[in-house]
Amino acid sequence: MIQSIITNKKYKELTSKQVKELLGFLQEREEEFALTANLDGITFTPEIPKTIKRHFTKFTLFALANYTLESLELHDGYITFEAGFGEENFGSVCKIPYYAIFQLSVDNSILYINPTATVDKYFMSEKEEIAQMKRSRSAFTLNR
């Protein structure tokens, strides 16, 4: 039952809107916060070196404070911010769709949890999604 809700396009749009509004609220207040996001949905420009990225987990925590918070921009379907990574403080712009943000927290307390960030199909390319549907259909016809 829960899967039919969190995989629903309308629910994804609803949670994306909620995340954007919450981020706007925190930004207005100049409130430092942390977010955890699904790494599969994040784009780094420039790309993070493999020596740094290999230490990231599927759900990676980002602390937005100081310059990183100041660089936060809210767009229609995603946010961007600049951050430094690793010992060498490698600079990169992070682009994260709202639906990929799993958790928002303030002062180590959870403010919001977004289950759509756990739905794998949202992070598949169109080709991967078509291949997955074909595999599912094949499995269904074999089980008849």
Contacts in CASP RR format, 6 or more apart in sequence:
PFRMAT RR
TARGET T0000
AUTHOR 0000-0000-0000
METHOD contacts of the structure
MODEL  1
MIQSIITNKKYKELTSKQVKELLGFLQEREEEFALTANLDGITFTPEIPK
TIKRHFTKFTLFALANYTLESLELHDGYITFEAGFGEENFGSVCKIPYYA
IFQLSVDNSILYINPTATVDKYFMSEKEEIAQMKRSRSAFTLNR
2 115 0 8 1.000
5 11 0 8 1.000
6 12 0 8 1.000
6 115 0 8 1.000
6 116 0 8 1.000
6 118 0 8 1.000
6 119 0 8 1.000
7 119 0 8 1.000
7 121 0 8 1.000
11 116 0 8 1.000
12 99 0 8 1.000
12 116 0 8 1.000
12 119 0 8 1.000
12 122 0 8 1.000
15 98 0 8 1.000
15 99 0 8 1.000
15 114 0 8 1.000
15 115 0 8 1.000
15 116 0 8 1.000
16 77 0 8 1.000
16 97 0 8 1.000
16 98 0 8 1.000
16 99 0 8 1.000
16 116 0 8 1.000
17 98 0 8 1.000
18 112 0 8 1.000
18 114 0 8 1.000
19 98 0 8 1.000
19 99 0 8 1.000
19 101 0 8 1.000
19 104 0 8 1.000
19 112 0 8 1.000
19 114 0 8 1.000
20 74 0 8 1.000
20 77 0 8 1.000
20 79 0 8 1.000
20 98 0 8 1.000
22 104 0 8 1.000
22 111 0 8 1.000
22 112 0 8 1.000
23 72 0 8 1.000
23 74 0 8 1.000
23 79 0 8 1.000
23 98 0 8 1.000
23 104 0 8 1.000
24 74 0 8 1.000
26 33 0 8 1.000
26 104 0 8 1.000
26 106 0 8 1.000
27 69 0 8 1.000
27 72 0 8 1.000
27 74 0 8 1.000
30 69 0 8 1.000
31 106 0 8 1.000
32 63 0 8 1.000
32 64 0 8 1.000
32 65 0 8 1.000
32 69 0 8 1.000
32 106 0 8 1.000
33 64 0 8 1.000
33 69 0 8 1.000
33 104 0 8 1.000
33 105 0 8 1.000
33 106 0 8 1.000
33 111 0 8 1.000
34 61 0 8 1.000
34 62 0 8 1.000
34 63 0 8 1.000
34 64 0 8 1.000
34 104 0 8 1.000
34 105 0 8 1.000
34 106 0 8 1.000
35 61 0 8 1.000
35 62 0 8 1.000
35 64 0 8 1.000
35 96 0 8 1.000
35 101 0 8 1.000
35 102 0 8 1.000
35 103 0 8 1.000
35 104 0 8 1.000
35 105 0 8 1.000
36 59 0 8 1.000
36 60 0 8 1.000
36 61 0 8 1.000
36 62 0 8 1.000
36 101 0 8 1.000
36 102 0 8 1.000
36 103 0 8 1.000
36 105 0 8 1.000
37 59 0 8 1.000
37 60 0 8 1.000
37 62 0 8 1.000
37 96 0 8 1.000
37 100 0 8 1.000
37 101 0 8 1.000
37 102 0 8 1.000
37 117 0 8 1.000
38 58 0 8 1.000
38 59 0 8 1.000
38 100 0 8 1.000
38 102 0 8 1.000
38 117 0 8 1.000
38 118 0 8 1.000
38 123 0 8 1.000
39 56 0 8 1.000
39 57 0 8 1.000
39 58 0 8 1.000
39 59 0 8 1.000
39 60 0 8 1.000
40 58 0 8 1.000
40 100 0 8 1.000
40 120 0 8 1.000
40 123 0 8 1.000
41 96 0 8 1.000
41 97 0 8 1.000
41 100 0 8 1.000
41 123 0 8 1.000
42 60 0 8 1.000
42 94 0 8 1.000
42 95 0 8 1.000
42 96 0 8 1.000
42 100 0 8 1.000
43 94 0 8 1.000
43 95 0 8 1.000
43 96 0 8 1.000
44 92 0 8 1.000
44 93 0 8 1.000
44 94 0 8 1.000
44 95 0 8 1.000
45 92 0 8 1.000
45 93 0 8 1.000
45 95 0 8 1.000
46 91 0 8 1.000
46 92 0 8 1.000
47 92 0 8 1.000
48 56 0 8 1.000
48 85 0 8 1.000
48 90 0 8 1.000
48 92 0 8 1.000
49 90 0 8 1.000
52 85 0 8 1.000
52 86 0 8 1.000
52 90 0 8 1.000
59 102 0 8 1.000
59 103 0 8 1.000
59 117 0 8 1.000
62 68 0 8 1.000
62 81 0 8 1.000
62 83 0 8 1.000
62 94 0 8 1.000
64 72 0 8 1.000
64 81 0 8 1.000
67 82 0 8 1.000
68 81 0 8 1.000
68 82 0 8 1.000
68 83 0 8 1.000
68 84 0 8 1.000
69 81 0 8 1.000
71 80 0 8 1.000
71 81 0 8 1.000
71 82 0 8 1.000
71 93 0 8 1.000
72 79 0 8 1.000
72 80 0 8 1.000
72 81 0 8 1.000
73 79 0 8 1.000
73 80 0 8 1.000
73 81 0 8 1.000
77 97 0 8 1.000
77 98 0 8 1.000
78 95 0 8 1.000
78 96 0 8 1.000
78 97 0 8 1.000
78 98 0 8 1.000
79 95 0 8 1.000
79 96 0 8 1.000
79 98 0 8 1.000
79 101 0 8 1.000
80 93 0 8 1.000
80 94 0 8 1.000
80 95 0 8 1.000
80 96 0 8 1.000
81 93 0 8 1.000
81 94 0 8 1.000
82 91 0 8 1.000
82 92 0 8 1.000
82 93 0 8 1.000
82 94 0 8 1.000
83 91 0 8 1.000
83 92 0 8 1.000
83 94 0 8 1.000
84 90 0 8 1.000
84 91 0 8 1.000
84 92 0 8 1.000
85 91 0 8 1.000
85 92 0 8 1.000
99 114 0 8 1.000
99 116 0 8 1.000
99 117 0 8 1.000
99 122 0 8 1.000
100 117 0 8 1.000
100 122 0 8 1.000
100 123 0 8 1.000
101 114 0 8 1.000
101 117 0 8 1.000
102 113 0 8 1.000
102 114 0 8 1.000
102 117 0 8 1.000
102 118 0 8 1.000
103 110 0 8 1.000
103 112 0 8 1.000
103 113 0 8 1.000
103 114 0 8 1.000
104 110 0 8 1.000
104 111 0 8 1.000
104 112 0 8 1.000
105 111 0 8 1.000
116 122 0 8 1.000
121 129 0 8 1.000
121 132 0 8 1.000
124 132 0 8 1.000
END
